[in-house]
Amino acid sequence: MRTSHLRTPRSALAAGTAFALAATGAVALSFGLASSASAGEFLTNGGFESGSLAPWSCTGATGSVVTGHAHSGSYALAGAASASDSAQCSQTVTVAPNTTYTLSAYVNGAYVYLGVNGGSSTWTPGTGGAYQKLSTTFTTTATQTTATVYTHGWYGQGTYYADDVSLDGPGAPSPSPSPSTSASPSPSSSPSSSPSSSPSSSPSSSPSSSPSSSPTTTPPPSGGLPAHALVGYLHASFANGAGYLKMADVPDSWDVIDLAFGEPDSVTSGTIHFNRCSTTECPTAESDADFKAAIAAKQAKGKKVLLSIGGQNGEVQLTTTAARDAFVSSVSAIIDKWGLNGLDVDFEGHSLSLNTGDTDFKNPTTPVIVNLISALKALKARYGSGFVLTMAPETFFVQLGYQYYGSGPWGGQDPRAGAFLPVIYAMRGDLTLLHVQDYNSGSIMGLDNQYHSMGGADFHVAMTDMLLKGFPVAGNTANMFPPLAPSQLAIGMPANSYAGNGYVTPTEVDKALDCLTKATNCGTYVPLSGPQPSLRGLMTWSINWDQYGGKEFSNTFHSYFG
C-alpha cells in the first residue's frame, strides 16, 4: 500500500508483513498410515532399516538411505538440501478423527524441521554434529482421516540426516500408504534496486485468456476465523486525520485487527520494532497495560490481533541471513510481549524485487525473497498451527505478474513486478488470508486480457478472479501460478475517499460480492472461477478511517454477510 497504507495526516493506508525462517538440509516427510511396527506406531520404515526410502517420498530426488550415519541400526535418511531444494521427505498415513498423536525423530544437521502438514512443527538451527531428538504433538480435526508428516532441511545448508522417525498414537493403523511431495522455494544471489511503478519494457506476446490450474487438495488454515471475516488496520503507532482509537473501543464487528505498524530499525537490519503512539502525538492513547488487557479482551471474544509489518514507510529488505534471523527474533519478541495471534506482511515500495535471471516463482533465488520465506516458515514453526499469517501486497506485486515478472527476459522491466508471487506460493499451505490492496493501483490486465481500473465492482471482481482461477506468470502457460482457496482470500478496499484512491460505494461493494460469491449482478467482467460462496470477506484501510466515516464500510460488510 504505497499511498494506501499511508500514515501521514488525512492520507492513511496500511498493511502488514510476515516473516519465515528457512531451515537447512531438511527432508520433508508426508506420511500415510501404514501397518504399525509396534502398538500405536503409525509409520512404516521410520528407521529406514529396509535399506530403501519406500514409502517415503522426497522432493527432487534429494533423499536417500545411507549407512555410516545411523542413530540406531544400520541405516538413516540423508536429505541433500541444495540452493534450490530443502530436501523434504514425507509420508501420508491414516489417522483417527479427534485424536492426539506424537511425532518424533532423531536428526543431525543444520536447520532441520519436523512437522505435519496443516498442523504443528518443530525445528533446530543445528545439532553440533550429533543427533538431537525433535518431538511435536498434534490433534486431528473432527473429520480428519489422513495426516502427512515431513522432515526437511533448508536451502544451501547441506545434507542432514534423520532416523528413528515415529508417529505414536492410540489404535492400530490400516495399511494404506500414499506418499506425497511438496516443493519449496530456493535461495541465492543479491537483490537489485527497484525503480518506477510501471515496467518500462514489455514482452511482445500477450498472455492466454483461459488459464487453469488445479487448486491444492490440503485444506488451508482457517486461523480460527469465522466463515466470513472483516479485517481492518488500527493506527496503533501513529496519529493522523482519522484520530486515535483505543483498542478497547474498536467495535466488535472487526474479526481481525492489524496493528499498524511494526517497522525496521534500518532498511536492511531485519530488526523490527513496534512503538505505540506516544501521548504527545496521541494524547488519548491508553497505557501499555490497558492496551495489552484490551487485546486479551478482544481475543476472548474470538477476535485475532496481529502485528502488521511494513506499510508505506516501513521498507524491509532481508538481504542477509543475519537480517533474516534478526527479523525472526525481533518479531517473536513483539508477538510474545503483547500476546498477539500472528503476523500481517505489508511489504511495499522497494522491500521486494527480483534479481535479473530470477524467473521461476516456484524456485526463487533473490535473497530478499528467499530470506523472507525462510523467516515466515521459522515463525510458523515456532508458533504452530494457531499462528495467523496474512499478507497485504499491492496489485503491482501480484496481479501485474500476469503480464510482467521481474526485470523480464531483456532486463528492462521494473524488477518489483510480481515480486510477491514466490512468497505467496511458498507460504500457501500456511497462509490464512491474502488481501491484496485493490486501491492506489494503476490499470491491471485481467484474465480477459482487458485492462481494468479502480472505481467500480469490475476491478475488484477481475483482480480477485485472478487469485481464484490462477494465471500464467508473464503469459507463460508452462509457468502457472496456482489458485488459492476462496477461504484464503479477502478483498482489500479503502474505507472511504479519505483513506485512499479507489473508494467504491456500498452498492458497488455489494455488486462485487454478488458477482464473486453468487455469479449474479456481474458487470462487464464475469469471473472464470465461477461462484465462490466461501470467499472469506473484506479488508480495509482502516478501522480508524471507517470510524471517522460513520462506519460505512463495516456496516456494508455486516449488511451483506450478516
C-alpha positions as CSV (number, residue, x, y, z in Angstrom):
1,M,0.0,0.0,0.0
2,R,2.3,2.6,-1.2
3,T,0.0,5.5,-0.9
4,S,-2.8,3.5,0.6
5,H,-1.3,2.3,3.8
6,L,-0.1,5.7,4.5
7,R,0.1,7.3,7.9
8,T,0.5,11.0,7.1
9,P,-2.4,13.2,8.1
10,R,-5.6,12.6,6.0
11,S,-3.8,10.2,3.8
12,A,-3.5,6.9,5.7
13,L,-3.3,3.4,4.3
14,A,-1.5,0.4,5.8
15,A,-0.9,-3.3,5.6
16,G,1.4,-5.9,7.3
17,T,4.3,-8.1,6.7
18,A,5.1,-11.7,7.5
19,F,8.4,-13.4,8.0
20,A,9.5,-17.0,7.7
21,L,12.8,-18.6,8.7
22,A,14.3,-21.2,6.4
23,A,16.0,-24.3,7.7
24,T,18.9,-26.1,6.1
25,G,19.3,-29.6,4.7
26,A,15.9,-30.8,5.7
27,V,13.8,-33.5,4.3
28,A,10.0,-33.1,4.4
29,L,8.1,-36.2,5.1
30,S,4.4,-36.8,4.2
31,F,3.3,-40.0,5.9
32,G,0.3,-42.2,5.2
33,L,-0.6,-44.6,8.0
34,A,0.6,-48.0,7.2
35,S,1.0,-51.2,9.2
36,S,2.4,-50.5,12.6
37,A,5.8,-51.8,13.8
38,S,4.6,-51.6,17.4
39,A,1.5,-50.8,19.3
40,G,0.5,-47.3,18.4
41,E,3.2,-46.8,15.7
42,F,1.8,-45.4,12.5
43,L,4.8,-45.0,10.3
44,T,6.3,-47.6,8.0
45,N,10.1,-47.8,7.7
46,G,10.6,-45.0,10.2
47,G,14.1,-46.4,10.9
48,F,14.9,-46.9,7.2
49,E,16.2,-50.4,8.1
50,S,14.6,-51.7,4.9
51,G,17.6,-50.1,3.1
52,S,15.3,-48.1,0.9
53,L,13.1,-45.0,1.1
54,A,9.7,-46.5,0.4
55,P,7.1,-45.5,1.4
56,W,8.8,-42.1,2.0
57,S,8.8,-39.6,-0.9
58,C,11.3,-36.8,-1.2
59,T,11.4,-33.7,-3.4
60,G,13.7,-33.5,-6.4
61,A,15.4,-36.9,-5.7
62,T,17.1,-35.3,-2.7
63,G,16.5,-38.1,-0.3
64,S,18.5,-41.4,0.0
65,V,19.1,-44.1,2.6
66,V,22.7,-44.3,3.7
67,T,24.9,-46.3,6.1
68,G,27.5,-44.9,8.5
69,H,25.2,-42.1,9.8
70,A,22.5,-44.1,11.7
71,H,21.2,-43.1,15.1
72,S,20.4,-46.8,15.7
73,G,20.6,-49.8,13.4
74,S,22.4,-49.6,10.1
75,Y,20.6,-47.0,8.0
76,A,19.4,-43.4,8.1
77,L,17.7,-40.9,5.8
78,A,20.0,-38.4,4.2
79,G,18.5,-35.2,2.8
80,A,20.7,-33.4,0.4
81,A,19.4,-29.8,0.8
82,S,20.7,-27.5,-2.0
83,A,20.4,-23.9,-3.0
84,S,17.1,-24.8,-4.7
85,D,15.6,-27.6,-2.7
86,S,15.1,-28.1,1.1
87,A,15.1,-31.9,0.7
88,Q,11.7,-32.5,2.1
89,C,10.6,-36.1,2.6
90,S,7.1,-37.1,3.6
91,Q,4.8,-40.0,4.2
92,T,0.9,-39.9,4.5
93,V,-0.8,-42.1,7.0
94,T,-4.4,-42.9,8.0
95,V,-5.4,-41.4,11.3
96,A,-8.5,-41.2,13.5
97,P,-10.5,-38.0,14.0
98,N,-10.3,-36.0,17.2
99,T,-7.1,-37.9,18.3
100,T,-3.8,-36.7,19.6
101,Y,-0.6,-38.0,18.1
102,T,3.1,-37.5,18.9
103,L,5.6,-37.2,16.0
104,S,9.3,-37.6,16.9
105,A,12.6,-38.1,15.1
106,Y,16.3,-38.0,15.7
107,V,18.0,-35.5,13.4
108,N,21.6,-34.5,12.7
109,G,22.4,-31.3,10.7
110,A,21.7,-27.6,10.4
111,Y,18.2,-26.2,10.2
112,V,16.3,-29.4,10.3
113,Y,12.5,-29.4,10.5
114,L,9.9,-32.0,11.6
115,G,6.1,-31.5,11.4
116,V,2.7,-32.4,10.0
117,N,1.1,-30.6,7.1
118,G,-1.5,-28.1,8.4
119,G,-0.5,-28.8,12.0
120,S,2.3,-28.3,14.4
121,S,6.0,-28.4,13.6
122,T,9.4,-28.0,15.3
123,W,13.0,-27.4,14.2
124,T,16.5,-27.0,15.3
125,P,19.1,-24.5,14.0
126,G,21.8,-27.1,14.3
127,T,22.8,-30.2,16.2
128,G,26.5,-29.7,16.5
129,G,27.4,-32.9,14.6
130,A,25.4,-35.2,16.9
131,Y,21.9,-36.5,16.8
132,Q,19.1,-34.5,18.5
133,K,15.6,-35.6,19.2
134,L,12.8,-33.4,17.8
135,S,9.2,-34.0,19.0
136,T,5.8,-32.4,18.5
137,T,2.2,-33.3,19.1
138,F,-0.9,-32.6,17.1
139,T,-4.6,-33.3,17.4
140,T,-6.7,-34.3,14.3
141,T,-9.9,-32.5,13.4
142,A,-13.4,-34.0,13.7
143,T,-13.3,-35.1,10.1
144,Q,-9.6,-35.8,9.5
145,T,-8.7,-39.3,8.4
146,T,-5.1,-38.8,7.0
147,A,-2.0,-36.9,8.0
148,T,1.1,-36.1,6.1
149,V,4.3,-35.8,8.2
150,Y,7.5,-34.4,7.0
151,T,11.1,-33.6,7.7
152,H,13.3,-31.2,5.8
153,G,16.4,-29.1,5.9
154,W,16.9,-25.7,4.4
155,Y,18.3,-24.2,1.3
156,G,22.0,-24.2,0.9
157,Q,22.6,-25.8,4.3
158,G,23.9,-29.1,3.0
159,T,23.0,-32.7,3.9
160,Y,21.1,-33.5,7.1
161,Y,20.2,-37.0,8.5
162,A,17.1,-38.3,10.1
163,D,16.5,-41.6,11.8
164,D,14.0,-43.4,14.1
165,V,11.1,-41.3,12.9
166,S,8.0,-42.2,14.9
167,L,4.3,-41.3,14.8
168,D,2.7,-42.6,18.0
169,G,-1.0,-42.6,18.9
170,P,-3.9,-44.8,20.1
171,G,-5.2,-47.5,17.8
172,A,-3.7,-49.6,15.1
173,P,-3.5,-48.0,11.6
174,S,-4.7,-49.7,8.4
175,P,-2.2,-50.3,5.6
176,S,-2.7,-47.6,3.0
177,P,0.5,-45.6,2.4
178,S,0.2,-42.8,-0.1
179,P,3.4,-40.7,-0.2
180,S,3.3,-37.1,-1.5
181,T,5.8,-34.5,-2.2
182,S,5.7,-30.8,-1.9
183,A,8.1,-28.4,-3.5
184,S,9.6,-25.4,-1.7
185,P,11.3,-22.2,-2.9
186,S,15.0,-21.7,-3.3
187,P,17.5,-19.0,-2.3
188,S,20.6,-17.2,-3.5
189,S,22.2,-14.1,-5.2
190,S,21.8,-10.5,-4.2
191,P,18.9,-8.2,-4.6
192,S,18.6,-5.4,-7.1
193,S,17.2,-1.9,-6.7
194,S,13.7,-1.2,-7.9
195,P,12.6,1.9,-9.8
196,S,9.4,3.3,-11.3
197,S,5.9,1.9,-10.6
198,S,5.4,0.5,-14.0
199,P,7.5,-1.7,-16.2
200,S,9.5,0.1,-18.9
201,S,9.6,-2.7,-21.3
202,S,7.1,-5.4,-22.1
203,P,7.1,-8.8,-23.7
204,S,5.6,-8.9,-27.2
205,S,3.3,-11.9,-26.7
206,S,0.0,-11.5,-24.8
207,P,-1.0,-14.0,-22.1
208,S,-3.5,-16.7,-22.6
209,S,-7.1,-15.7,-21.8
210,S,-8.1,-19.0,-20.3
211,P,-5.6,-20.2,-17.6
212,S,-6.4,-23.1,-15.4
213,S,-4.6,-24.9,-12.8
214,S,-5.9,-27.2,-10.1
215,P,-6.1,-26.0,-6.5
216,T,-4.3,-27.6,-3.6
217,T,-6.0,-30.6,-2.0
218,T,-4.9,-29.8,1.5
219,P,-7.4,-27.5,3.3
220,P,-5.9,-24.1,4.0
221,P,-5.6,-23.0,7.6
222,S,-8.6,-21.1,8.9
223,G,-6.8,-19.4,11.7
224,G,-9.9,-19.7,13.8
225,L,-11.7,-17.1,11.7
226,P,-15.5,-17.0,11.1
227,A,-16.8,-18.2,7.7
228,H,-16.8,-14.5,6.6
229,A,-14.4,-12.2,8.2
230,L,-13.9,-8.4,8.3
231,V,-10.2,-7.3,8.5
232,G,-9.0,-3.8,9.4
233,Y,-5.9,-1.9,10.3
234,L,-5.7,0.0,13.6
235,H,-3.5,3.1,13.7
236,A,-1.6,1.9,16.8
237,S,1.8,3.6,16.3
238,F,0.9,7.0,14.8
239,A,-1.8,9.6,14.5
240,N,-3.4,11.2,11.5
241,G,-6.6,12.9,10.4
242,A,-8.7,9.8,11.3
243,G,-7.9,10.2,15.0
244,Y,-6.6,7.8,17.6
245,L,-8.9,4.9,18.6
246,K,-8.2,2.9,21.8
247,M,-8.0,-0.9,21.4
248,A,-10.9,-1.3,23.9
249,D,-13.0,1.0,21.7
250,V,-12.6,-1.0,18.5
251,P,-16.1,-2.2,17.5
252,D,-16.6,-6.0,17.8
253,S,-17.6,-6.0,14.1
254,W,-13.9,-6.4,13.3
255,D,-12.7,-10.0,13.2
256,V,-9.0,-9.4,12.5
257,I,-7.3,-6.3,13.9
258,D,-3.9,-5.5,12.3
259,L,-1.7,-3.3,14.5
260,A,-0.1,-0.7,12.1
261,F,2.9,-0.8,12.1
262,G,6.0,-2.7,13.0
263,E,8.9,-1.1,11.3
264,P,12.7,-1.9,10.9
265,D,15.4,-0.1,12.7
266,S,17.0,0.3,9.3
267,V,16.0,-1.0,5.8
268,T,18.4,-4.0,5.8
269,S,18.8,-4.6,9.6
270,G,15.9,-7.1,9.8
271,T,15.3,-5.9,13.4
272,I,11.6,-4.8,13.8
273,H,10.3,-2.5,16.5
274,F,6.7,-1.7,17.4
275,N,6.4,1.6,19.2
276,R,2.9,2.6,20.3
277,C,1.8,6.1,19.6
278,S,3.2,8.5,22.2
279,T,0.9,10.6,24.4
280,T,2.5,13.6,22.8
281,E,1.2,12.6,19.3
282,C,-1.8,10.7,20.6
283,P,-3.0,12.4,23.9
284,T,-5.8,10.0,24.3
285,A,-3.7,6.8,24.0
286,E,-4.1,4.3,26.7
287,S,-1.3,2.8,28.9
288,D,0.6,-0.2,27.8
289,A,-1.2,-2.3,30.5
290,D,-4.6,-1.2,29.3
291,F,-3.6,-1.8,25.6
292,K,-2.5,-5.3,26.4
293,A,-5.6,-6.0,28.5
294,A,-7.8,-4.8,25.7
295,I,-6.0,-7.2,23.3
296,A,-6.7,-10.1,25.6
297,A,-10.4,-9.0,25.9
298,K,-10.8,-8.9,22.1
299,Q,-9.2,-12.4,21.8
300,A,-11.6,-13.7,24.5
301,K,-14.4,-12.7,22.0
302,G,-12.7,-14.7,19.2
303,K,-11.0,-11.8,17.5
304,K,-7.5,-12.0,16.1
305,V,-4.9,-9.3,16.8
306,L,-1.9,-9.3,14.5
307,L,1.3,-7.3,14.1
308,S,1.4,-5.7,10.7
309,I,4.9,-5.0,9.4
310,G,5.8,-2.5,6.7
311,G,3.3,-0.1,5.3
312,Q,4.4,2.8,3.1
313,N,7.1,4.0,5.4
314,G,8.4,0.6,6.7
315,E,10.7,-0.7,4.0
316,V,12.2,-4.1,4.9
317,Q,14.9,-5.8,2.9
318,L,16.2,-9.1,4.3
319,T,19.3,-9.1,2.2
320,T,21.3,-11.4,4.5
321,T,20.7,-14.5,6.7
322,A,21.7,-12.3,9.7
323,A,18.9,-9.9,8.8
324,R,16.5,-12.9,8.5
325,D,17.4,-14.2,11.9
326,A,17.1,-10.7,13.4
327,F,13.6,-10.4,11.9
328,V,12.5,-13.7,13.4
329,S,13.9,-12.9,16.8
330,S,12.5,-9.3,17.0
331,V,9.1,-10.2,15.6
332,S,8.8,-13.1,18.0
333,A,9.6,-10.8,20.9
334,I,6.8,-8.3,19.9
335,I,4.3,-11.1,19.4
336,D,5.2,-12.5,22.8
337,K,5.2,-9.2,24.6
338,W,1.7,-8.3,23.5
339,G,0.2,-11.8,23.3
340,L,-0.6,-11.5,19.6
341,N,-2.2,-14.1,17.3
342,G,0.2,-13.7,14.4
343,L,1.6,-11.5,11.6
344,D,0.5,-9.5,8.7
345,V,3.0,-8.9,5.9
346,D,2.6,-5.5,4.3
347,F,5.9,-5.1,2.4
348,E,5.6,-2.2,0.0
349,G,7.8,0.1,-2.1
350,H,11.2,-1.4,-2.6
351,S,11.1,-4.1,0.1
352,L,10.7,-6.9,-2.5
353,S,12.2,-7.1,-6.0
354,L,13.6,-9.8,-8.2
355,N,17.2,-10.2,-9.4
356,T,17.8,-10.4,-13.1
357,G,17.6,-14.1,-14.1
358,D,15.3,-15.0,-11.2
359,T,12.4,-16.1,-13.4
360,D,10.8,-19.1,-11.6
361,F,8.4,-18.1,-8.9
362,K,8.4,-21.6,-7.6
363,N,12.1,-21.6,-7.0
364,P,13.3,-18.0,-6.3
365,T,16.9,-17.2,-5.9
366,T,16.8,-13.5,-4.8
367,P,18.0,-13.1,-1.2
368,V,15.2,-10.7,-0.1
369,I,12.6,-13.2,-1.3
370,V,14.3,-16.3,0.0
371,N,15.1,-14.9,3.4
372,L,11.5,-13.6,3.8
373,I,10.1,-17.0,3.0
374,S,12.6,-18.6,5.4
375,A,11.7,-16.2,8.2
376,L,8.0,-16.8,7.8
377,K,8.5,-20.5,7.9
378,A,10.5,-20.1,11.1
379,L,7.8,-18.1,12.8
380,K,5.1,-20.6,11.7
381,A,7.3,-23.4,13.1
382,R,7.7,-21.5,16.4
383,Y,4.0,-20.8,17.0
384,G,2.4,-23.8,15.3
385,S,-1.0,-24.3,13.7
386,G,-2.7,-21.5,15.6
387,F,-0.4,-18.9,14.0
388,V,-2.4,-16.5,11.8
389,L,-0.5,-15.3,8.7
390,T,-1.9,-12.7,6.4
391,M,-0.4,-10.7,3.5
392,A,-1.5,-7.4,2.0
393,P,0.5,-6.8,-1.1
394,E,-0.3,-4.2,-3.8
395,T,-1.6,-5.3,-7.2
396,F,1.8,-4.3,-8.7
397,F,3.4,-7.2,-6.8
398,V,0.8,-9.8,-7.5
399,Q,-1.7,-9.4,-10.4
400,L,0.7,-7.5,-12.6
401,G,2.7,-10.7,-12.7
402,Y,0.2,-12.0,-15.3
403,Q,1.9,-9.7,-17.8
404,Y,5.3,-9.0,-16.3
405,Y,7.6,-10.8,-13.9
406,G,10.7,-9.2,-12.5
407,S,13.0,-7.4,-14.9
408,G,11.8,-9.7,-17.8
409,P,13.7,-11.6,-20.5
410,W,15.6,-8.5,-21.6
411,G,16.2,-6.9,-18.2
412,G,14.2,-3.7,-19.0
413,Q,11.2,-4.1,-16.7
414,D,10.6,-3.0,-13.1
415,P,12.1,-5.8,-11.1
416,R,9.4,-5.5,-8.5
417,A,6.7,-6.6,-10.9
418,G,5.0,-9.8,-9.5
419,A,7.7,-10.0,-6.7
420,F,5.2,-11.2,-4.1
421,L,4.2,-14.3,-6.1
422,P,7.1,-16.5,-4.9
423,V,6.3,-15.6,-1.2
424,I,2.6,-16.3,-1.6
425,Y,3.3,-19.6,-3.4
426,A,5.9,-20.8,-0.8
427,M,3.6,-20.0,2.1
428,R,0.3,-21.0,0.5
429,G,-0.1,-24.0,2.9
430,D,0.3,-21.8,5.9
431,L,-1.4,-18.6,4.6
432,T,-4.5,-17.7,6.5
433,L,-5.5,-14.7,4.3
434,L,-4.3,-12.9,1.3
435,H,-6.0,-9.5,0.9
436,V,-4.4,-7.6,-2.0
437,Q,-4.8,-3.9,-1.9
438,D,-7.3,-3.2,-4.7
439,Y,-6.6,0.5,-4.4
440,N,-3.9,3.1,-5.1
441,S,-3.4,0.9,-8.2
442,G,-2.8,1.6,-11.9
443,S,-4.8,-0.3,-14.5
444,I,-4.2,-4.0,-14.4
445,M,-4.9,-6.6,-17.1
446,G,-7.4,-9.3,-16.1
447,L,-7.8,-12.8,-17.3
448,D,-10.0,-11.5,-20.2
449,N,-6.9,-9.7,-21.5
450,Q,-8.6,-6.3,-20.9
451,Y,-7.3,-3.6,-18.6
452,H,-9.3,-2.9,-15.5
453,S,-9.2,0.3,-13.5
454,M,-10.3,1.2,-10.0
455,G,-13.6,2.8,-9.1
456,G,-16.2,0.1,-9.6
457,A,-17.1,-3.5,-8.9
458,D,-15.5,-4.9,-12.1
459,F,-12.0,-4.0,-10.9
460,H,-12.4,-6.0,-7.6
461,V,-14.0,-8.9,-9.5
462,A,-11.3,-9.1,-12.1
463,M,-8.4,-8.8,-9.6
464,T,-10.0,-11.4,-7.2
465,D,-10.8,-13.8,-10.0
466,M,-7.1,-14.0,-10.9
467,L,-6.4,-15.4,-7.5
468,L,-9.3,-17.8,-7.6
469,K,-8.5,-19.1,-11.0
470,G,-4.7,-18.9,-11.2
471,F,-2.8,-17.4,-14.1
472,P,0.2,-17.9,-16.3
473,V,3.1,-15.8,-15.0
474,A,4.3,-13.3,-17.6
475,G,2.0,-15.0,-20.0
476,N,3.9,-18.3,-19.9
477,T,1.3,-21.1,-19.8
478,A,4.1,-23.5,-18.7
479,N,4.6,-21.4,-15.5
480,M,1.1,-21.3,-13.9
481,F,0.6,-19.5,-10.6
482,P,-2.0,-21.8,-8.9
483,P,-5.3,-20.6,-7.4
484,L,-5.7,-20.1,-3.7
485,A,-8.7,-21.4,-1.8
486,P,-11.6,-18.9,-1.7
487,S,-11.4,-19.1,2.1
488,Q,-7.9,-17.7,1.9
489,L,-9.0,-14.5,0.1
490,A,-10.4,-11.2,1.2
491,I,-10.8,-8.1,-1.0
492,G,-8.8,-5.1,0.1
493,M,-10.7,-1.7,-0.2
494,P,-10.3,1.7,1.2
495,A,-12.8,2.5,3.9
496,N,-13.7,5.9,2.3
497,S,-12.3,8.5,0.0
498,Y,-10.1,9.9,2.8
499,A,-8.3,6.5,3.1
500,G,-7.0,6.2,-0.4
501,N,-7.7,6.2,-4.2
502,G,-10.1,3.5,-5.4
503,Y,-13.0,4.0,-3.0
504,V,-16.3,2.4,-4.1
505,T,-19.8,2.9,-2.8
506,P,-21.6,0.3,-0.8
507,T,-23.7,-0.5,-3.9
508,E,-20.5,-1.4,-5.8
509,V,-19.2,-3.4,-2.9
510,D,-22.4,-5.5,-2.9
511,K,-22.2,-5.9,-6.7
512,A,-18.6,-7.2,-6.4
513,L,-19.6,-9.7,-3.7
514,D,-22.7,-10.8,-5.6
515,C,-20.7,-11.5,-8.7
516,L,-17.9,-13.3,-6.9
517,T,-19.9,-15.4,-4.5
518,K,-23.1,-16.0,-6.5
519,A,-22.2,-15.2,-10.1
520,T,-25.1,-12.7,-10.2
521,N,-25.2,-8.9,-10.7
522,C,-21.9,-9.0,-12.6
523,G,-20.9,-6.1,-14.8
524,T,-18.7,-6.4,-17.9
525,Y,-16.3,-8.9,-16.3
526,V,-17.7,-12.3,-15.5
527,P,-15.3,-14.4,-13.3
528,L,-13.9,-17.5,-14.9
529,S,-13.7,-19.2,-11.5
530,G,-17.5,-19.3,-11.1
531,P,-19.4,-18.6,-7.9
532,Q,-17.3,-18.8,-4.8
533,P,-19.6,-18.6,-1.7
534,S,-16.8,-19.4,0.7
535,L,-14.8,-16.2,-0.2
536,R,-13.6,-15.1,3.2
537,G,-14.5,-11.5,3.3
538,L,-13.2,-7.9,3.1
539,M,-10.2,-6.0,4.3
540,T,-9.9,-2.2,4.7
541,W,-7.5,0.6,5.4
542,S,-8.5,1.3,8.0
543,I,-10.6,0.8,11.2
544,N,-9.8,4.4,12.1
545,W,-11.0,5.8,8.8
546,D,-14.1,3.7,8.9
547,Q,-14.9,5.1,12.3
548,Y,-14.2,8.6,11.0
549,G,-16.6,8.0,8.1
550,G,-19.5,6.8,10.2
551,K,-18.7,3.0,9.9
552,E,-20.0,2.8,6.3
553,F,-17.5,0.0,5.4
554,S,-18.1,-2.2,8.4
555,N,-21.9,-1.7,8.1
556,T,-21.8,-2.7,4.4
557,F,-19.9,-5.9,5.3
558,H,-22.4,-6.9,8.0
559,S,-25.3,-5.9,5.9
560,Y,-24.2,-8.3,3.3
561,F,-22.8,-11.2,5.3
562,G,-25.0,-10.8,8.4
